[in-house]
Amino acid sequence: MAAQSSPSRRRFLLGGLGLGVAGVGALVLGWGVLPPRQRLHGSAPLPLQDGAVALNGWLAIQTDGTVLLAMPRSEMGQGVHTALPMLVAEELDVPLSSVKLIQAPMDKIFGNVAMLKDSLPFHPDDQGRLKALAQWTVAKAARELGVIVTGGSSSVKDGWGPMREAGASARAMLVGAAAAQWQVPAAQCRTQDGAVLHADGRRASYASLAQRAAGIDPGTPVLKLPQDFKLIGQPAPRRDTPSKVNGSARFGIDARPPGMLYAALHLPPRLGDTLAAFDAAPVLAMPGVKKVLDLTPHLAQRSVSCAAVVADTWWRAKQAAAVLPTQWKAGPQANLSSAGVYAEFARLLDTEAGHAYHASGEVEGKVAQGLRQVSAEYRAPFLAHAAMEPVNCTAQVKDGKVMLWVSTQAPGIAVDVAAKVAGVDARDVAIEVLLLGGGFGRRLEVDMVAQAVAIALQCGGAPVQLVWTREQDTAHDMYRPAALARFTARLDEHGRIASWDNKSVSGSITHQFLQRNFGLPGAGPDKTTAEGEFDMPYEIANQRIAHVIADSPVPIGYWRSVGHSHNAFFKESFIDELAHAAGQDGIAFRRAMLVKHPRHLAVLDAAVAKAGTPPPGHAHGVALHQSFGSIVAQVAQVSVENGEIRVQRVVCAIDCGIAVNPNIIAQQMESAVLFGLSAALGGEITFKEGKVEQANFHDYPVLRMGQTPEVETIIIASAEHPEGVGEPGTPPIAPAVANAVFSLTGKRLRSLPLRLA
């Protein structure tokens, strides 16, 4: 496989990118004025067999007419292996069924530009030159970085340009080849169902034209207009469903290279503990056990200190690892507690001003005089990812080469860390990205890759499959950060918000992620901490939204919808509090602050109209939130039964720009609502004496089928660029439910998870 940019070059560019985000403009001027790197042609040919002909860096035509598409994004249930081929099939004029996916090589053209571009901390309403310059610069840097990663609800958004251009470019080449063969003007030819047709009835299949087309200059790709779409906008069925139903789908845990051994970990009992010693003898005497290894010297900051047991079956490895006699050296988190975390948050809110992400007008002084003040404090806990497929990685280190079989959201980072641990060049690492049984951000991390490679390095060339237990994943995750937020608002004599002051505190995911995976120190603001607070659409003249970063003693990572996941709860709950204080209906209160935001109004009105009136004994709660470029409104129908909150129905309206596949959008809204509802009603990771108190689904519950509400999705028609879909449905559900509970009981729930007792 072709290699990505070197790790040292990537660290340099990431450092420059960090300065660009914080100060907008610390990149070298000579580089900055050069045109952006193209994304159509790779640095090396696609890995093809059996006479297939590549027409650009993304696709090739096989001898039977099948289109091979290089797929750089991971399928974890969000439907990208259906939605992205639709973009190419549309422009190339082939049936979706004729597109076959191959894994994209490690090449810069497949790097995720949209995800990094969206990391900039600009307000959605800002249309100034500074924002345009910063976005252009960061997008250009992202092209140079070429980091292949799936996350941030960015797959379709990022692929919308290059994948359509790849299809349109190939279409032009095939038309050019047919026109040359028939000696007619290209304008007299058209494409349909994998063939070029001439006005006089002549027809040539793409397969017959591919060799000649490879030498044609396509010129500038001409993309179809939306009114000419035949596939885009249609509810195509998921391509991965049949294999998942019949059992032929291959997930990371299904890797079975010949001669494979199995490994299980012995992880520290508390956060920050390091392995001091172990007694291998009793474990080595157990049936099937091959090796007992200390992985700590190989892992650096890429994993917790730990030991591993290698055996001929995973069950034997697990049983042996569980009874391995060990001694641990206590770390600085030995006395860590959840109460201590929140006490530190409160101290920081009292003493630190924080970084102001958005400010307009003033929130004190004359504007505050004589006005009614409303204040509230909200908090959210640490959360685990709890993906269904256990954390796993299979690795082989042999003859100076590394092979990985892994379900990962970040194959580029996985290759880099494998190279570092094995002491080889990244070009000597090959990777097979298998299906993910859930990701939610957990598989953006590569700790399991570092561990598997460290084990395989000591196993004489045999492939080794490492599998974590559920309890290990719960106790050693990179958690969604806990957060605390304070709000103070003032209402004028008409019940309108005259001023809004919001300050929150949490750890910084980005700071930790850069340190873990790139060796870069965390510095400057982190948009993910305040997203969902500073970028709200409500038209409030005087506002200040700030955030204080707390150095987190707990490992934290990206969790589905990231900062929006808790900040939407804070913001939308407080909006409802203000509506109640003003004696107004929450919907009307919101509508009055969206006069200049017609798209938001349309989404809110659509959800409310569809929800109708709640039946007796039930109440509706409403929340409106924009994240990852998409606007979502949700109405939750809630009842309280025997002191327990029950959600029967959720109406979800979304404006995500052009709806590439409405079927997948509806599925993702359902998935996001249920994921968010699991967290809202039961998700909580707590710490006592440095240990996680939860272990498995009995005390870290996810929604059961009997608790699952009916979810109805309304997709607002739009001609805008496609935006995110995988995550935007999660943030509004917690505040919608909390607001409904207040309507039913008069109790304002300001802490997650939502509990009446």
N, C-alpha and C positions, 0 to 999 in steps of 0.2 A: 504494500500500500504506500502511496505517496505520503510523506510526512507533513504535518502542520508546521507552522513557524516554530523555531526552537524555543524551549522553555525560557532561556535567558532573554530572548527578544520579546517573548510574550510578557514576561515580568516587566520589562522596560516600558512596553506600550501600555500595560495596565496601570503602571505608575503614572504615566503621562495622562491616561484617561481619567484617573482619580483626580489629578490636578485640574483637568478640564471641567469635571463635574463641579468641583468646589469653587474654582476661580474662573472657569470658562476661558481657556486660552493659553495654557502653558506648553502646548506642543510646538515643535520646531516649525518655524514659519516656512522654510523651504519645502518641507514635506506637506504642510497644510495647504499650499496653493496648488499642489499637483492634483490631477483629476482622480476621482475615486477608482479603486481597483475594480475591474470588471468581474462579473460573477457567472459568465456563460461558459468559459473554457477553463478546464482545470490545468494543473501543472504537469499532469501525467495522464496517459490514456486510461479509460475505464477498464477494469478487469473483465474481459469478455472472452467467450468461448463459442465454438460451433458456428463460426462464420458471421456472427453479429457485427453490425457496422455502427460505430458511434458517429452521431451527427453533431454533438457538442459534448460538454462536460457532464451533462445531466442524463442524456438518453441515447439509446441505440435501437436499431431495428434488427430483429432476428430474421432468419431465412423464411420462417413461417408467417412473418408479419407481426409477431408479438413485439410490443414496445417494452424495452427494458428501461426502467427509471431508477436512477440512483437515489436512494432514500436516506437522507441525513437525519431524520427525526425519529425518535423512539415512540413506539406504539405502546401506551400504557392504559388503554381503554378509552382514550379521548377521541379516537377515530381519525387520526392523521394519516393512517395508511389507506384511508378511503378519500378523505377530503383533498389531500395534496395530489394524488394521481388525477383527481377530477380537473385540476387546473391545467395539467399537461394534456389530458385527453381532450379537453375543450378546445384548446388552441391547435392541437394537432389533428383534430377531427377524426378521432378513433373511438370505438366503443370503450367504455371504462373497463370492461372485462378483458380487453386485449392488452392492458398495461400490467406488466409483471415487475415486482420490486426486487432490486438488488441493493445490497448495503453500499452506501456511499463511501468512497475511500477518504482517508484523512487529508482533505484538501481545503484550502482557504475559501474556495467558492461556496462551500457548504456551511460556512460559519454563520451563526445566528446574529444578524445585524440588528434586527428589530428589538431583540431582548435587551441589548446594551443601550440602544438609542432610548428606549423607554425608561431607563434608569435615571434619566435627568430629572431634577426636582423642579419642574416648571408647572405652573397652574394650567389646566386645560384651556382656560379662557385667554391665556397669554398668547398673543399673535405677533409679538415684537421681533425686531431684528436680532436681538441677543439670543432669543430662543431658537430662531432659525439657524443662526451661526453655530450655536452649541450643538444642535441636533445634527447638522451637516458634519461637524468635526468629529463627533462621537461615532456617527455612522461610518465615517471614513476610517476611523481608528478600528472599529469593529471588523471592517473588511480586512484590515491588515492582521488583526489578531486571529481571525478565522476559527474561533472557538466553536466547535460543534456541540450544541447543547439543546435540550428540549425543556422549555420552561417558560414562565411568564406569559402563558396564553399567547405565545408569539408565533407558533408554527405556520398557520395559514397567513397571518399578517406578514411574516417574513418571506414566505414562499410566493405570495401573490405576484411579486414582480419577477424574480429570476426564473421561477418554474413556468410561468406563462410565457416569458421570453424564450425559454428553451423550447417549448412547444411551437411557438410561432416561428422561431428561427428554423427549426427542422421542417416545418410545413413549407416555408419559402424555398428551402433547399430542394425538397422533393418536387415542388411545382416547377422549379427551375430545371431540374433533371428531366422531367416529363416534357417540358416545352422544348428543350434542346433535342430530345430524342425524336419528337414529332415535328420539329422545326416550325413551331408556331409561337406566337407571342404568349408570354406567361399570363397576361391578362385574360386570355381566352380559356384558361384552365381554372378549375375549382377542386376542392378536396371534399371527400365524404367517405366515412366509414373505412378509413385506412387505405384510400386509393385517390389518385388524381384522375379527374374526368375532364374531357374536352367537349366543347360545344357540339362537335360532330358525332359524339357517342363513344369515342375512344376512351379506354380505361386502362390504367396501369396501377398495379398494387404497389404499396410502399416497399414491400420486400424486393420487388423487381427493380425498383429505382434506387435503393439505398446506396449501392456501391458508387453509382454515378453521382448521386446527390452529395456524397461526402466531399467532393471536390468543388462544389458550387458555393460561391460567396452569397450568403443570404441577405447581405445589407443590414440595415437597421430593422429589427423585428417590428412588425406591425400587428398590434394586439387587436383582438376582436372588441367591438363595442358591446356594452351590456345587452342591448336589444337583440344581438345576434347569438347570445348564449343559448346552447341547447342542453348542456349538462349542469353548468353552474346555476344554482338556484333550485335544482330539483332534489327531492328527498331520496337520494340513492341509498340502497341498503348497505350496511357495513360489510366490507370485504373480509374482515377477520372473524366474523361470526361463525361460519360453517366449521372452520378448523377448531374453534374453541368448543363448539358443540360436539363434534365427533372425536375430540381428544387428540387430534394430530398437531395442534398448535404447540410450539416449543417456547417455553419460558426459560429464564436463566437457570432455574433449578432442574430443568430437563436435560441439561448438557450431559452427555455420556461419552466422552472420548475414550478410546481403548486404554485399558490398564489403569483406569482412574482409581485413586485413593480418596478417602474422605477425611475431613477435618472438622473439629469442633473447638470452640474457644473456652478458656477459663478466664473470665473477665473480673476486674476489680470489684470488691464489694461496695465501695463508695467512690464518688467522683474524686478524681485527682490522685487516688492511691497508685503507687508504683510497685511492681513486682520485685520483692527483695530476694526470695529464694523459693525453690520447690523441691520436692522429693519425687523423682521420676520412677524409682524402683517399683513401688507397689502398683503403679499404673502400667508400667511396661510388662508386668507379669499377667495382665488381664488378657483374655482371648482377643486376637485380631489386632492388638495395638502394635503399631510400627515405630512411632516416634513420639517424644514429648519435647516441645520446643519453647524456648523463650523468644517471643517476637519483638520485645521491647527495643533491642539495639537496631533493628531494621526499620522502625516505623517513624521515628522522630515525632513531629507534630501531627502526623497524618492519622494517628489512631491512639486510643488509650493504651497504656501498658497492659500486656496480657501474655498468657501462655496458650499453646495449642496442642491438641492431641491428634495424631494421625492414625487412622485404622483402616481396616478393609471394608467396613460398613460405617455409615454415619451413626447409626444407633450405638454401635460399640464405641465410636469416638466420643459421642455425647455422654454416654454412661461413664467412661473413663475420665473425661474432662471434669465432670461434676464432682468426682471424689479425689481429684489431684490435691495432695497436701501442699499448701502454699503459705507463704508469709508475705505480708504487704507493708509497705512504708506509707504512713498516713500523709495525705497531701493537704494543701491549704483549705480544701472544702470539707474537711472532716466534720465540722460543726454546722455545715450549711443547713438552713431551714427555710421553708416557704415564708414563715412569719418574718424572718430576718431579711429576706429579699424585699418584701413589701415595706418593711420599716425603712430600709435604705432608699427605696423609691420615694417614700414620703419625705425623707430628709432632703433628697435632691430637689424635689418640687418646691420645698420651702426655701432652699438656699441658692438654687441655680436658675439663671434666666433662660438658659437653653438657646438653641439656634432657631431664629424666627424664619419659618419656611414661607410664610405669607403674612403680609400686613398691609392694611389700608386704613386711612383715616386715623382715628384714635379710639382707644377703648377706656380711657380714664379722662380726668379733667372735666371740661365743660360738658362734653357729651354725656357724662354719667350723672350730672347733678340733678337731683330730684326724681330720678327714675327708679322704677322697681327693679331690684336685683334678685336674680335667681342663680344659685350655685349648686353644683353637684360633683361628686367624685365617683368614678367608675374604675373597675379593675377586671383584668383577664388573666387566666392562669397559663402556665406552660402547658403545651400540648404535644403528644406524640403523633407520629404519622400513621402508625398502625396499618400499613399496607398488608393486603392478604398474603401475597407471596413473601415467604420469609426472606430476610436479607441473605444473599448468597453471592458467591463468585467462584468460578472454576478457572484455574491458572496452570500453565505448564511453563517451566523454564528449562530449556534444553539447547545445548550447543550455541550459547550466546544469543538465543532468541526467546521471546516470550509470546505465548498465545493466551488470549483471554476469551472466555465465554461468560457473558455477564448481561444481566438486565440492568441497564444504566441509562440515565437521562443525560449523561455527560461523557460520551465516549472519548472526546478529545482530552479531557482532564484525566480520565482513566488510563489512557495510553501514556500520558506524561508521568503519572505517579508510578505506574508499573515499571517504566524505564528507570526512574530514580531508585526504586527499591531494588531492582535487579542489577543495577549498574550497567545498563546498556543504552544505546542510542534509541530515541523514540522510533526511528525507522526500522528498528529490529523488534518492534512490538506489533503484533497483529491482533485484531479484536473481532469477535462475532457478537453483535448486539442482538440479543434475543428479546422476545416479548416480555413486557413488564407486568407482573400481577399487581398493579397499583404502584404509583410513584409518589405523587403528592409533594414532591420536593425531597423526600428521603433519598431517592436514588440520584439526586444531584451530588450527593456525597460519595466519596470513593474510599472510605476507610476500609470497607470490605475488600476492595481491590488490593490495597496495600497489604492487608493481612494475608490474602490468598497467595499473592506473589512471594511474600516473605516465607510462607510455608513451603510453597513449591520450590523455592530456591534451595531448600535443604532436603529435597526428596528425590534426588538422583535422576531427574528428568521425567519423572512420572507426573501426569496431570493430577491435580488435587482439587476436590470440590469442598469449599468451606460453606457451611450453613449455620446461621445463628438460630437460637431458639426464640420463641415469642417473648419469653421473659427477658432475655438478653436485649432484644430490640427495644422493649419498653423501658428498660433500666439504663440503656446506653445509646439513646437516640440523640440527634441534634434537634432540639425541641423548638416548637413555635415559642417565641419569647413571651414571658409574662409582661404585663404592662399596667400602668396606673395613669389615669387622666383626670385632670381637674378642669371644670368649666365654670365660667362666670359670665352671665349675660344680663343685659338690662333691657327692659321693655318700656316703650314709650306709652303715652296716654291712649294710643289706639291699639295697643297690644302687639305692636310690631317690634322686631328686634332692633334696638338702637345700637348695641355694641355686643361683641362676641369675643371672649378671651378664653383660649384653650391652651393648656400646657400639659404635655404627657411625658412619661419617662419609660424607657425600656432599654434592653441591650441592643447592640447593632449586629444584625446578621451579616451584613456585608463586610464589616471589619473582621469578624471571625472567619468568614468564608475565604477571604483573600489570604489571611494568615495561614489557614489550614492547607489550602490547595495551591497557593502561589508563593508562599513565604513573604508576603507583603504586609507591612504593618498597617493596621487600621487607622485612618485619620480622616478628619473632616466630617461633614454631614452625611447622613445615610437616608435617602429618600424613603426607603421601606419602613423606617420607624414612624414617619408622620403621614404616609400616604393614606388617603381616606379621611384625613382631617383637614390638611391645608388645601386640598384640591377640590373641596366641595363646591357645588354649583350655586348654592343659595346666595341670593343678592342681598348681602348685608354690607352696608356702607363702611362700618367701623369694625374691623376684626384684626386679631393677632393670633396666629397659630404657631406655637413653638414646641420644640422637643428637646429633652435632656437625655443624652446617651449615658447609660450606666454600664460600667465595665461588668460584664456578666460572668459570674463564676460558673454558670451552667452553660454547657455547649448548646448553641442555638443555631438553627438553620432555616431554610426556606420551607414554608408550609403552605399548602394550597390557599392562595390569595394573599399570603404574606401579611403585611401590615394592615391591609384592608380587612382582614379577617376579624380583628378586634376593634380597629378604629371606626368601622361602620357601626358596630354596636354602640360604641361611645357616642358618636355624633348623632345617629338617628334616634337613639333613646333620649338624648338631651333635647333634641328638636321637639319630641313629643312632650317632654316635661314643660317646655316653654309654651307649647300650644295649650296645654292644660292650664298653666298659670295664667295665660292670657284669656282663658275662657272660650277658646276656639277649637273647632274640629281640626284634627291633625292634618287631614288632607287639604282642607282649605288654607290652613296655615302655610303648608309647603307651596301650594299653588301660587300664593301671593308673592313668594320669593323666587319665582321661576319665570317672570314675565319675559326676560330676555333669553330664555332657554327653552325654545319650543320643542326640541327633541326630548328633553327631560319631561316636559309637561305631557307630551303625547304618550310616553311610556307609562307615567303615573296614571293618567286617565284611562289607558287601556286596561291596566291591571285592576283598577278600582271598578270599572264598568263590568268586567268579566266576573269579578268576585261576587257582585250583587250584595244581598243582605244576608247576614249570618242567621242561622236558625236559632230558635230559642235555646238558651243555656250556653250559647257560643258567642264569641266575640271576634272581630277582625282587628288585626294589627297591621300597620303599613310601614314600609321602609323603602327608601329610594337611594340608590347608590351607584356611582360611576367608578369603574375600575378596569384597568387594562384596555382602556379605550371604549368600553361598552357601558351602556346605561341600562340598569336593571331596577325594576320596581316589583316588590312582592307584597302580596296580601296573604297573611296567615290566618286561617280559621282555627281557633283554639277553644278548648274546654278544659275545665279542671275537674278531675274525677278522683275522689278519695284522696285529695291533697296532691294529686299528680297532674302535671301539665301534659295534655294530649293535643297533638296537632292533627287535624283530620284532613285538611285541604290547604294547598298553597297554589295561588295563582301567580305566575311569574311572567312578566313582560320584559322583553329585551330588544334594544336597538344596538346591534353589533355591526352596523354597516351592511354591505352586501352579504346576504346569507348564502354561503357557498353550498351547504347541504343542510336544509332545514331539519332533516331527520336527526342528524348528529347534534345540532344545536339543542333540539328538544331533549335528547338523551343527556347532554351535558348539563342542562339546567336541572334535570331530575337528579343526576348524580351530585351536582354541587349543593343542591338543597338538602339532600339526605346526608351528605358529608358534613355540611355546616350544622345541621340539626343534631347530629350525633354529638358534635362538640358543644352545642348550645345547651343540650339537656343533660350531658353526662361526662364530657371530656374535661379531665383535670389531672395534671401531673404535679404531685406535691413532694417535698423533700423534708426529711427529718434525719438529723445527724449525718448529713452527707449522702444519704441513700434515697433513691426513688421509692415511694411507698406503694406504687401500683406494680402489677406483674403481668396480668393477662386480661382477656376480655371480661372476666368476672368482676374486676374492679377498675377496668378502663373500658367501659361499655361502648359499643357501637349500636346504631339503631337496628332493632330486630324487625322482621317482616311485619309482625303484628302492630308495630309502632309507626309504620311507614305511611305517610299521608299521600293522598292523591295529589299529583303535581300537574298542573295545566300550564302549558307554555304558549305565549303569544309572541310571535316574531314580527317586529315592526318593519315594514318595507322601507328600504333605504338604498340610496345610490352611492353612499360614502364608501371609502376604502374599508375592507374587512378588518375588524378588530378582534379582541380576545373573546374566547367562549369558554374555555375549560375552567376558569376560576371565577368570573364575575357573578355567578349565581350563588356563591357561598356567603359573601359578606352580609347581604340584607336579611338573611333568615333569622339570625339571633335577635336583632332589634325588632323585627316584625312580630316575633313570638312574644318578646318581653312587653311590647306595647299592647298586644292583645291581652296579656295577663293583667296588666294594669286596668284595662277597660273592664275586665271581669271581676277583679278582686280589690282594686284600689291600692294594691301593693306595687311599689316601684322597685323592680329588681335591677340593681346596679352592678352586680358581680356575675361573672360567668364561672361555672355553668349555672343555669337558671334553676333555683330551688325555692320553693315556697316555705319550707320548714326553716 
